[in-house]
């Protein structure tokens, strides 16, 4: 892949921030496409009171791409206001983004580009849809004696907080409008990445938007999935890495999958995961991508080293010399 790869990273929250922290070490040609389904906390309050997209996940992606010279501004955007009044708990960045959208006549993308300029962002941040989304899930509760064991739960916060296993998920509205810049970025991409992050509420929703899925199915980009380090309570309790992947496979619907990256120490059943990867027609890369010391967080430098080898970024990526890569822990080729 000559020059810097053009990368589109899908997701939301801390998972997308981790992916962006790695990708920004590899390429400046980076577009974050961010979920807009958050209905809790500050974002929930703002989307209920204003005709805007929930800003929280967008803010986190912006902060993750901030230039090193703008880290004080990034910290300001992430700072949550204290006190007990109506502004308590609001991150400054959520209010800034909401104000800019209003200032620009409802143009969210223009507002995001303005903040990218203020942050000297290494890349661009775009919303996955032009309208706020609601998530609707069918959740199987943990009580075997519950006469209504399978329930329909609406809203990201409610889904994450309902004990049990999510069996399927939908977005509402079912066919939301998508900004042309998002579709153009996908069409031009060399690489598209999914994960890590909340599987049902941050990763899969992108595949449930028909216009996004169609753009991905038509894309010639390499699609890379970064698996989570552990199951998420309330969404994927008890899920193995291969179960995460099989759920993803059930939502691809014509979207090709090329590479799956998993942490070498988080995989108990390598043969089981390899089998699931082969079902997707992809290759499996096992690498040390978690923070040292057992913390269930992806290390940006380690993840960047794995991603750089996958996309053939070569030298000059910003990945520290000597950073461990997938070849040190094995590479398993699936059927393509």
Number of C-alpha atoms within 10 A of each C-alpha: 10 7 8 18 20 19 28 28 26 30 31 33 21 19 24 29 26 21 29 29 22 25 32 24 21 26 20 18 18 26 26 29 24 27 29 26 30 26 22 16 12 20 23 18 13 21 19 12 9 11 14 21 27 29 28 30 24 25 26 22 29 29 26 22 28 25 19 12 10 15 16 12 17 25 14 13 21 19 15 17 13 11 9 8 8 7 14 12 15 20 21 18 25 24 19 16 24 22 14 19 20 16 11 13 10 16 14 22 18 15 21 22 17 14 25 20 15 14 22 17 24 23 23 21 26 25 26 28 23 18 19 20 24 20 23 19 24 17 22 20 17 13 11 9 8 10 7 11 13 17 14 14 19 17 20 21 17 16 24 20 13 18 17 20 22 23 15 16 20 20 22 17 13 13 13 18 15 18 17 9 13 21 18 11 21 25 16 14 23 20 21 25 26 25 24 27 25 23 23 25 28 26 24 26 25 25 21 19 21 15 20 22 19 15 17 23 17 14 20 16 22 18 23 23 23 23 20 24 22 17 16 16 16 17 22 20 14 12 16 20 23 20 15 18 21 16 16 19 18 11 17 17 13 12 17 21 23 22 24 23 25 26 23 18 13 21 17 11 11 16 11 15 22 20 14 21 26 17 15 23 17 22 22 25 26 24 25 24 28 23 15 12 6 9 10 13 17 25 19 21 22 23 30 28 30 26 28 24 14 21 18 13 19 17 11 11 17 17 24 14 8 7 13 18 22 26 13 10 14 13 14 16 15 18 11 12
